[in-house]
Each structure stands twice: as C-alpha cells, then as structure tokens.
Amino acid sequence: MTGLEIAQRTLAGEDPGAPCILGDWVFNPQFFRAVTGRSISEDPLRVAIEAFRKVGANLTPQFAIANTDDYHYFRTSPPPPISPEDVCEEIERLPEVDTLERDFDIEASAERYAQAILGFREVAGDDILRIAGFGLPNFMGAYGKWGYEGFLSAIALYPGHIGRWFQYTGECARLQNLAVVEAIRKHSLAPFVYNGDDICYNQGPMCSVEVLRESYFPALLDSIRPLHEADIRIIWHSDGNILPILDDLLNAGMWGFQGFQEETGPTLEIMASQRTIWGTRPILIGSVSVTRTMPFATADDVRADVDRCFETCPGGGFVLATSSSFGPEVPVENILALYERAQTRGMR
C-alpha cells in the first residue's frame, strides 16, 4: 500500500493497517540534514520530501517547513496601534458583499489551488498525500491586521461592525470554497481540506462564545456550505482550549481536528470521545506536545508519548503528529525517535 493510500484511507476514517504519520511543521533544519545528508537550503521541496519519505511520513496538510540551514525564530513588528473606531471605519469602507461574486474568477482560483497540490505530487509521487486549505471568515487575519487590542475592543464595542466583517470575509471564503470544489473535482484531488483560525488561547476563545455564535459561526456555516454539498471533509486546526466551542465546530460539520494542545484542556481522550454529525469519531491529528515533550523530554519519553497516542486512538482515523510546529530548540534525536516509534508502533 502506498503512503498516499494509507493517508487517504486514514482521513476517510478507515484503518489501513499501517500508520499515518504527519510530515509537516518541522522548523529544525538539522533534522533534514541528519536524515538526507543534504542541506534544506539546497532545494527545500525535494530535500524535505526526501526526508519525510525516509522517516515514513505520508500526509502533509500545509507543508510549512524550515527552508534554510540557518532558520531561526524571529519576531515581526506589531501593527501600529489602532483604535476600535479606526477598525470600524475600515470596515465601513469595504465593498458591498453582493458585489464580490461578480469580480471573482472561480476557474483561475481553482487552477492556482490545484497547481500547488499537483506540483507537490510531481516530486512526492504516491508516497505522501498533500491536502490544502479552504476559505473561512477572517478572525486571525483581523488581529494580524489591526492588532489584538484594536480588533478585540471593536468586537466588544461595535458588534454590528464586526458582524459585517465576518459576513464580508465569509462571502470571500464561500467564493474561495467554490473554487476549492472545482479544483478537487477537475483534478480528482483527495476530498479533504485543512484550515482554521487561531481564535482561542489557553483559557478559551479570545472573545465571548456568545459573540462567536451570533456572528462568526453563521458566517462560517455559509462559507463552508459548498464543501459540504460536495462531500469534501474538513479538518479544523485547533489552537489553545477549544472545548467551549467544540460542540459548535462539530455541529458545523467538522470531520476532524489537528493540533489540539492537551495542556490547555482538550486532551486526546476527550477529543477521541467526541462524535461528528455523521456519528463517527473525528479524525484526529496529534498530539505529542511541542512545548513540553519534544523540546525537554528524553527520546524514550517521546517514544512513550507516541505509544500513548496510538493506544488512545485505536481503530483508524488517527494521524500521529506533534501538537504544533517545532524548531531548532528540539533535539534531532527526539524528532528521529518520534518518527521511528510511529512507524513501528503504528503497524497492525
């Protein structure tokens, strides 16, 4: 069975009899050199695929990796201070929602979407399945644009404006998802997508659940309707403590979850006990901690945590992965231990 087949069957909720292992979010360039003997700077795409192939990884939803040998974390400059009133003024200047479809080129957008996946496939062949994103109302991008204080204050003070923001970006997302559907149909791509806003932190959502239910989730439901109508399954990126909105996400038709941070509340056991609207256990992609286990534990501890993950999620529909990205702070021997144990522990 090819890696691509293993990944597709796993995402479909089946047990392929072999482990599905994520190859993604590795920002330690020494890992790629240790596995391939080559510099990631030489050819990031080919070197990374060679490394992931050698350690048994067979699924990538984003393909975010270190792309230079001297990769290091860096801080970007925060956006300039902006008042909630300034946020509202920018929202008021947005075009009318009903004009967006007229100017949107679905076919061109679909082709761009497909080519990113097809280009990866040309190098990876049938060894690694590449899936990609989907459109959704813009929460994370808003605080990236206006800053946390400006955006979150606007949510509290001007809910009507924020409702229009989610409606506007939700319509943009719906159009993008029409293009995703066309790309998957035209090019016979795997019917799975991955994305998700960072809308939670360690204690829960960044704003009240009531606000999300009033304005964000209705826009989300409208935006992803084309995906549901085409039977395309959605994997949601989970950040922080998503438990207060977990039922909302399941009711919105999420097929699976990636990256839940167990130390904030949503443990693997809790997530495995949930059921989708189709009555199945969600596809789970996780969840060896990148804040505790990977950087600070021993290789034996990493192997033990890999065992725990597989024992918690038997019977298919599980992808072994870390909880999020990790970088040069993670010892290479721990990364190798994770992949080695995943290959052997996941065999059935």
N, C-alpha and C positions, 0 to 999 in steps of 0.2 A: 504494500500500500504506500502511495506517495505521501509526502508531507502535506501537500495540498489537499489530498483526500482525507487525511486524518483531521486537518483543521476544519474542513467543510462539514464533516460528519459531527465533529465536536460542537461546532456552532449550531448545528441543527438539533442538538440535544441528544445525540446518539453516543454510544460507547464504541469507539473504533478499535478497542483492544490495544491501543498504543497511546502514549502520552501526547497531548497537545501542549506545546511549550512556546511561550511568547519570546520573540526576538525583537525587542524594541526598548527605547528609553535608556540605552546604555551610553552614558557620557563619560566613561573611563576609557581613554584611548589605549591604555596599556593592555586592556583585555583583548582588543583586536590584534595587537602585535603578538601577544602571547599565544593566541590561537592560530594565527595565519603566518606569523613571521614577517608581516608586511605592515607598513605604516598606513593608518587610516587616511592620512593626507594624500596618499598616492592616488586613490580612487575610492572615495567614501562609499559609493553604492556597491561596487564589486567587492571591496575588502570586507565590508560589513556583511554582505550576503554570504561570502565565503565563510566568515567566522560563525555566523548563525547556523549555517548549514552543518558545519563541523560539530557544533555542540547540540544538534538535534532540534533547534527551534524551527517551528513550521507555521507560525502565524505572526503577522505584524499589522496592527491597525493604524499606525501613524508613521512609522519609520523615522522617529526622531532620535538621532544618534550624535555622538561626537564626530566632528568632521575634520578635525586637525589633531596632530600629535600633542600640541601644547594647549589643548582645550582646558579652560578653567571657568569657573562660575564668574559672572560679572553682574554688576548692578546697573540697571538703566536709570536714567534720570527720571524722577517722577514728573507727571504732567504738572504744569503750572497751576497754582491754586485757582479754583473756580467756584463761584457761589452757586447755590441751588437755583437762584434766579437766572444766572447765566446758562445753566443747563436747560432750563425751561425755554429760554429764548432760542437756543439752538434747535430744540425740538419743534418749536413753532415754525421754524424756517424749513422744515422738512417738506418735501413734495407731498401731495395728496396720495394716500395709499392706492386709490383706484387708478392712478397713472402708472404704477410700477410695471404692470404686466405688459403694457404697450411697448415699453422700451427694453424688455428683457429678451435676449436671444437664447432660447432654450437649447437649440441644437448646438450652438457654439459652446455653451456652458457644459453641455453633456460631453462634448468631444474633449474638452480640457480635463474634465473629471476622469474620463476613461483612459486618456493617454498616460496619466500619472500611474495608474494601475498597470496598464499594458507595458509601459516602459520598465517597470519593476519586474514584471513577469518574464520579459525577454532575457533578463540576467538570472533570475531565480529559477526559472523553469517550473517544474512541478514540485519543487522541494518546499517552497514557502508560499502560503496564501497571503496576499495583500488585499486588505479591505480599506475603505476610506471613509470620509466624513459625511455629514448631512447638515442641512440648514436648521437653525433653531433661533428663537428670539434672543436678542443680544443682551445678556446680563453682564458677563465677564468683560466683554468689549467695552461696555459703558463705563465701568470704573477704570478700565485701562485708558479710556479716552478722557474722562473728566476727573478721575481720582476718586478714591473711596468716599471722602468727606462730601464732595460736591454731589455725587450721584446718590449716595445713601440718604443724604439730607433731603434731596429732591424727592426721593421715594416717600419720606415721612411727611414732607410739607406740601407736595404737589402731586398727589397720586393720579390726578387726571392726566397730567402731562406724561407721567411715567407710563400710564396705561396706553397713551398714544405711541410712546416709544416702542413698547412691546408689540403693539399692533402693527406699526410700520416695519420693524425688523422681523416680525413674524411673517408678514407678507413677503418680504425679501427672501426669507427662509423657505416659504412654500414654493416660490418660483424656483429656487435652487433645488429643492427636492423633486420637482417635476423633471429637472434636468438629470438628477441622480437616477430617477426611474428610467428615463430614456437611455442613459448610458449603460445601465445594467441590462436593460432589455436588448439594446442594439448589439452589445459586445458580449452577451452571455456571461456577465460577471457574476460572482457569488452574491446571493441576495442578502447581504449583511452590511450594515453600516455602523460606524462608531463615532461618537462625539459626546459633548456635554459641557455645559457651562460650569465654571467654579462658582457656585452660589452658596456654598456652605463653608464654615470654618470649624474649629474643633468643638465648639459648643452647639452648632446647628446652623441654620440659614442665616445669612448676613442681614436679612430683614425679616419682618414678621411673616409667618406662614400664611396669615390671612391676606396680606398684600399679594403674595405669590399666587394664592388661589383665586384672587379676584382679577388679576391682570396678566400674570406671567403664564400660568397653566392654560387658560383659554387660548392665548396666542400660540402656545406650544402645540396644543391639540390641532389647531387649524394648520399649523406649518407642517406637521408630520402626517397629515391625512393622506397625501399622495403615496407615502411609503407604505402605510397600512393597506391602502387599496391595492397596491401592487405586491402585497405579501413579502415586503422587504423587512427583515428583522433588525431591530435597533438595539445596539449595545450602548449603555449610558456610562460615561465616565463619572465616577463618584469621588467627590472630594470632601474631606472632613466628615462631620457627623450628619449623614443624610437621613437618619432614622425619622426625624419629624416630617419629612416629605416622601418617605419611601412608598407609602400607600398611594400617594398622588402619582408618583412615577410609574408604579405598577399599573395603576388604573389608566394611565396614559398609553399603555401598551408597550412598555419596555420589555424586551426579550431577555436582556441580561445586563450585567453590571461589571465594570472594570475599576480596579484601583481603590476600593474602599479601604480606608485607614482604620484598621481594627482598634488601635489605641484610642480612637475618638468615640467608639461606641458600636459601629456596625461590624461585628465580628463575622468571621466566616460561617460560624454556626448559625447566627441569626439570618444571614443572607441566604444560606442553604435551606432554611426553613420556610422561606417565602414561596409564593406561587404567582405565576403570571396570570393574565386574564385568560390564557389558554389552559390553565390548570397544571402547567409544568413548573419544575424548579427553574429559576432563572439561570441562564448561562453565567458562570462566574469566572472572572479572570483575576487571579490574585494568588496569594496576598502576603508574600514574605516582606516584612517591614523594611523600608529603606531608611527609616530614622532610628531603628534600634538594631535589628538583626544584621542586616547587610554591612553596615559600617563598623559595628562594635563587637559583634559576636565572633566566635571561632568558626572555622569551616565545619566542624562537627555540629555546632549549633544550627548552622544553615541547613545542613542535611536533615537534622531533626525537624526543622520547621517545614521543609519540603514534605517530609513524611506526614506531618500533621495536616497539611493542606490536602493531600491526596486522601487521607483517611476521613477527613471531614466531608469530602465531596466525591463519594464513590459513584460509579454507575454512569459516567459520561456527562457531557455538558460542562466540563471543567477544564480551564486553561491555567497551567502553572505559570505564575508571573510574580514580579515584585509589586509592591503597593503603588509605586510611582517611579520617577526617574532616579537614577543614582549616578554619581560622578567619580572623580579621581579619589575621593575620600574612601571609597570602598576597596578593600584589598582584592587584588586579582584572584587570589586563591579562594575567596568567598564566592566570587562570581562563577568560577570554574566548578566549585563544589555544588552550587545551585543547579547548574545545567547537568552535571554528571549524575547527581542524585535524581533529578527529574527524569532523565532518560531511563534509568534502571527502576526507580520506584513506580513509575507510571506504566510499566509494561504489565499486561494482564494475559 
